[in-house]
Amino acid sequence: MAIIDVVKYNGGDRVYAWKFPNESLSTRTQLIVNDSQEAVLFKDGIALDVFPSGRYVLDTENVPLLTGMIKLPFGGRSPFSAEVWFINKVHSLDIKWGTATPVQIQDPRYGIFVPLRSFGQFGIRIIDSKKFLVKLVGTMPVFDKENLVQYFRGFYLTRIKDALSSYLIHKKVSILEINAYLEEISQYLQERIKPDFDEYGIELINFFINDISVSEDDPALRKLKNALAKKAEMTIIGWELAGYCPACNKPVYIGGAKYCPECGSSLGQICHSCQKALAAGSKFCPHCGQAVEET
């Protein structure tokens, strides 16, 4: 195979790491590294050097570790085999993420479990080219945005679930109110996801949640919203929750009713002082402490 005279980047604009396809180099081969790039030279699986933007000749002066690793000059040129990787170091701020399936989260205020879907975007920058190549890219000839999203999807979705649960419990925020806290939750998540990217030589610049939603058809959420709507309705007309029907466990509100409006069962006694439902045979009202008048 012919010796390559010039090595330069020829990958796409969505690529983070690109391997030059030919490994037949020499001490006269020129390496051209564009702005916002770094090139890493590997020989025998060892990263010899990292080159910032500029033009280089791959001789033993620019790559001191080549000394002793190549044969004696051949016609003024010492051929050798090595890999050249180009790393894109620009800020990539439009990486989309989303939950492919709903994440079950317990509402800390009402205790119900509801399935949440969420999506957003994050930004990264590669800050350690050697670590990025060795720990993440491996033998892949190209590592692009799709590869990165696929690789990190599993762990950031796990982090999102754990962090969301932790945040909601710690702040006592209901799932019904969660979209009012998106900016604060985004910052909370970024702090917890950042160390995972650091391990691979990647800086997590930002992490945004654009939306968190629950299906309106979810039975638990529908039941909760109906209960809250009923409570709000009773509050508006001046009724308060008196207790629960002993037969069907439906809420019973102040209003002097002696029978459950849902199932028709007797509610026992009603306190004449506070108008709350009492268990049959009660002598004193557990709500206001007044003696119960016999009916």
C-alpha positions as CSV (number, residue, x, y, z in Angstrom):
1,M,0.0,0.0,0.0
2,A,1.3,3.4,-1.0
3,I,2.6,5.7,1.7
4,I,0.3,8.6,2.5
5,D,1.9,12.1,2.1
6,V,-0.9,14.1,3.6
7,V,-3.3,13.2,6.4
8,K,-6.3,15.5,7.0
9,Y,-9.9,15.3,8.2
10,N,-12.6,14.1,5.8
11,G,-15.5,13.2,8.1
12,G,-18.9,14.8,8.5
13,D,-20.0,17.8,10.7
14,R,-21.9,15.5,13.2
15,V,-18.8,13.4,13.9
16,Y,-16.9,13.6,17.3
17,A,-14.2,11.1,16.4
18,W,-13.0,10.0,12.9
19,K,-10.2,7.6,12.0
20,F,-8.1,8.3,9.0
21,P,-8.6,5.2,6.8
22,N,-5.0,4.6,5.8
23,E,-2.3,3.6,8.3
24,S,0.7,3.7,5.9
25,L,2.6,6.8,7.1
26,S,6.2,7.9,7.1
27,T,8.4,10.5,8.8
28,R,7.7,12.8,5.8
29,T,3.9,12.5,6.1
30,Q,2.2,15.9,6.8
31,L,-0.6,16.1,9.3
32,I,-3.1,18.9,8.9
33,V,-5.4,19.6,11.9
34,N,-8.2,22.0,11.4
35,D,-9.4,24.6,13.9
36,S,-11.5,23.2,16.8
37,Q,-9.9,19.8,16.3
38,E,-7.2,17.7,17.8
39,A,-5.4,14.7,16.2
40,V,-4.2,11.7,18.2
41,L,-1.5,9.4,16.8
42,F,-1.6,5.8,17.9
43,K,1.0,3.1,17.2
44,D,0.8,-0.4,18.5
45,G,-2.2,0.6,20.6
46,I,-0.2,3.4,22.4
47,A,-1.3,7.0,22.1
48,L,2.0,8.7,21.1
49,D,0.9,12.3,21.0
50,V,-1.9,14.8,20.7
51,F,-1.8,17.5,18.0
52,P,-3.8,20.8,18.3
53,S,-4.8,22.7,15.1
54,G,-1.9,23.3,12.7
55,R,0.4,21.6,10.1
56,Y,2.9,19.0,11.2
57,V,5.5,16.6,9.8
58,L,5.3,13.2,11.5
59,D,9.1,12.9,12.1
60,T,10.9,12.0,15.3
61,E,11.2,15.7,16.2
62,N,7.5,16.3,16.3
63,V,6.8,12.8,17.7
64,P,9.7,11.9,20.0
65,L,8.2,8.6,21.0
66,L,8.7,7.3,17.4
67,T,12.4,7.1,18.1
68,G,13.3,3.4,18.5
69,M,9.8,2.3,17.2
70,I,10.6,2.7,13.5
71,K,13.3,1.2,11.3
72,L,16.3,3.0,9.8
73,P,15.6,5.6,7.2
74,F,14.7,4.2,3.8
75,G,15.6,6.6,1.0
76,G,15.4,9.6,3.3
77,R,12.0,8.4,4.5
78,S,11.1,6.1,7.4
79,P,7.8,4.3,6.7
80,F,5.8,3.1,9.7
81,S,2.2,2.1,10.4
82,A,0.1,4.1,12.8
83,E,-3.5,5.3,13.3
84,V,-4.5,8.9,13.2
85,W,-7.7,10.0,14.9
86,F,-9.3,13.4,14.5
87,I,-11.4,14.7,17.5
88,N,-14.0,17.4,17.1
89,K,-13.8,19.8,20.0
90,V,-16.5,22.3,19.2
91,H,-19.4,22.9,21.5
92,S,-22.3,20.6,20.5
93,L,-25.4,22.1,22.2
94,D,-28.3,20.5,20.3
95,I,-28.2,16.8,21.4
96,K,-31.8,15.7,21.9
97,W,-32.8,13.2,24.5
98,G,-36.1,11.7,25.6
99,T,-37.7,8.8,27.5
100,A,-38.7,6.2,24.9
101,T,-41.0,4.6,27.5
102,P,-42.7,6.2,30.5
103,V,-40.8,6.4,33.8
104,Q,-42.9,5.4,36.9
105,I,-42.6,8.1,39.6
106,Q,-44.4,8.3,42.9
107,D,-46.1,11.6,43.8
108,P,-44.8,12.6,47.2
109,R,-47.9,14.5,48.1
110,Y,-50.7,12.1,47.1
111,G,-48.7,8.8,47.1
112,I,-49.9,7.6,43.7
113,F,-47.5,6.2,41.0
114,V,-47.8,7.8,37.6
115,P,-45.9,7.3,34.3
116,L,-43.9,10.3,33.3
117,R,-42.5,11.1,29.8
118,S,-39.9,13.7,29.4
119,F,-37.7,15.2,26.7
120,G,-35.1,17.9,26.3
121,Q,-31.6,18.5,25.1
122,F,-28.0,18.8,26.4
123,G,-24.7,20.2,25.2
124,I,-21.2,18.7,25.4
125,R,-17.6,19.3,24.5
126,I,-14.7,16.8,24.4
127,I,-12.0,18.0,26.7
128,D,-9.7,15.0,26.9
129,S,-9.2,13.4,23.5
130,K,-7.1,10.4,24.7
131,K,-9.5,9.5,27.4
132,F,-12.5,9.9,25.0
133,L,-10.9,7.6,22.4
134,V,-9.6,4.9,24.8
135,K,-12.6,4.6,27.1
136,L,-15.5,5.3,24.7
137,V,-14.7,5.1,21.0
138,G,-12.5,2.0,21.0
139,T,-12.2,0.4,17.5
140,M,-15.1,2.2,15.9
141,P,-13.9,4.0,12.7
142,V,-16.5,6.8,13.3
143,F,-18.2,8.0,16.5
144,D,-20.9,10.5,15.8
145,K,-23.9,12.2,17.6
146,E,-26.2,9.2,17.2
147,N,-23.5,6.9,18.7
148,L,-23.1,9.2,21.7
149,V,-26.9,9.4,22.3
150,Q,-27.3,5.6,22.0
151,Y,-24.3,4.9,24.3
152,F,-25.3,7.3,27.1
153,R,-29.1,6.8,26.9
154,G,-29.2,4.0,29.4
155,F,-27.4,5.7,32.2
156,Y,-28.8,9.2,31.8
157,L,-32.4,7.8,31.8
158,T,-31.6,6.0,35.0
159,R,-30.1,9.2,36.4
160,I,-33.2,11.1,35.4
161,K,-35.5,8.7,37.1
162,D,-33.5,8.6,40.3
163,A,-32.9,12.4,40.3
164,L,-36.6,13.2,39.6
165,S,-37.8,11.0,42.4
166,S,-35.2,12.4,44.8
167,Y,-36.0,16.0,43.8
168,L,-39.8,15.6,44.2
169,I,-39.5,13.9,47.6
170,H,-36.9,16.4,48.9
171,K,-38.9,19.4,47.7
172,K,-42.3,17.9,48.3
173,V,-43.4,18.9,44.8
174,S,-46.5,17.2,43.3
175,I,-46.3,15.8,39.8
176,L,-49.2,18.1,39.0
177,E,-46.9,21.1,39.6
178,I,-43.7,19.7,38.2
179,N,-43.6,21.8,35.0
180,A,-43.3,25.0,37.1
181,Y,-39.9,23.7,38.3
182,L,-38.3,22.7,35.0
183,E,-35.3,25.1,35.2
184,E,-34.5,24.1,38.8
185,I,-34.9,20.4,38.0
186,S,-32.7,20.7,34.9
187,Q,-29.8,22.2,37.0
188,Y,-30.4,19.5,39.6
189,L,-30.0,16.8,37.0
190,Q,-27.0,18.4,35.3
191,E,-25.1,18.3,38.6
192,R,-25.8,14.5,39.0
193,I,-25.1,13.5,35.3
194,K,-21.9,15.6,34.8
195,P,-19.5,13.1,36.7
196,D,-20.6,10.3,34.3
197,F,-19.5,12.3,31.3
198,D,-16.3,13.4,33.0
199,E,-15.2,9.8,33.1
200,Y,-15.0,9.7,29.3
201,G,-13.2,13.0,28.8
202,I,-16.5,14.9,28.0
203,E,-17.6,18.1,29.6
204,L,-21.4,18.4,30.1
205,I,-22.0,22.0,29.3
206,N,-25.7,22.1,30.0
207,F,-28.7,19.8,30.4
208,F,-32.3,21.0,29.8
209,I,-35.7,19.5,30.4
210,N,-38.1,21.0,27.9
211,D,-41.2,19.2,29.1
212,I,-42.5,16.6,31.6
213,S,-45.9,15.1,30.8
214,V,-48.3,12.4,32.1
215,S,-50.9,10.8,29.9
216,E,-54.4,12.2,30.6
217,D,-55.7,8.7,30.2
218,D,-53.7,7.3,33.1
219,P,-56.2,5.9,35.6
220,A,-54.3,7.0,38.7
221,L,-53.9,10.6,37.5
222,R,-57.5,10.7,36.3
223,K,-58.7,9.6,39.7
224,L,-56.6,12.1,41.5
225,K,-57.7,15.0,39.3
226,N,-61.4,14.0,39.8
227,A,-60.9,13.9,43.6
228,L,-59.1,17.3,43.6
229,A,-61.9,18.8,41.4
230,K,-64.5,17.4,43.8
231,K,-62.7,18.9,46.7
232,A,-62.4,22.2,45.0
233,E,-66.1,22.2,44.2
234,M,-67.0,21.5,47.8
235,T,-64.7,24.2,49.0
236,I,-66.2,26.8,46.7
237,I,-69.8,26.1,47.9
238,G,-68.6,26.2,51.6
239,W,-68.7,22.5,52.4
240,E,-65.9,20.7,54.1
241,L,-64.9,17.0,54.1
242,A,-66.7,15.4,57.1
243,G,-65.4,11.9,56.7
244,Y,-65.8,8.8,54.6
245,C,-68.8,6.5,54.1
246,P,-68.2,3.3,56.1
247,A,-69.8,1.3,53.3
248,C,-68.2,2.5,50.1
249,N,-65.4,4.7,51.6
250,K,-66.5,7.7,49.4
251,P,-65.9,11.2,50.9
252,V,-68.9,12.7,52.7
253,Y,-69.1,16.5,53.0
254,I,-70.8,18.7,55.6
255,G,-74.4,19.3,54.6
256,G,-76.5,17.5,57.2
257,A,-76.9,14.4,55.1
258,K,-77.6,11.1,57.0
259,Y,-77.2,8.9,54.0
260,C,-74.2,8.5,51.6
261,P,-75.0,10.3,48.3
262,E,-73.0,7.6,46.5
263,C,-74.3,4.3,47.8
264,G,-77.3,5.4,49.9
265,S,-76.0,3.7,53.1
266,S,-76.7,5.2,56.5
267,L,-74.0,7.5,57.8
268,G,-74.9,6.8,61.4
269,Q,-75.1,10.1,63.3
270,I,-74.3,13.7,62.4
271,C,-72.8,16.0,65.0
272,H,-75.3,18.9,65.5
273,S,-72.4,21.2,66.4
274,C,-70.0,20.7,63.5
275,Q,-72.2,18.7,61.1
276,K,-69.7,16.0,60.6
277,A,-70.5,12.4,60.1
278,L,-70.0,10.1,63.1
279,A,-69.9,6.4,63.7
280,A,-73.2,5.0,64.9
281,G,-73.4,5.0,68.8
282,S,-70.9,7.8,69.2
283,K,-71.2,9.7,72.5
284,F,-68.8,12.5,71.7
285,C,-67.8,14.0,68.4
286,P,-64.1,13.2,67.6
287,H,-64.0,16.4,65.5
288,C,-65.2,19.1,67.9
289,G,-65.5,17.2,71.2
290,Q,-69.1,18.1,71.8
291,A,-71.6,15.6,73.2
292,V,-73.7,13.9,70.6
293,E,-77.4,14.4,70.9
294,E,-79.5,11.3,70.5
295,T,-81.7,11.2,67.4
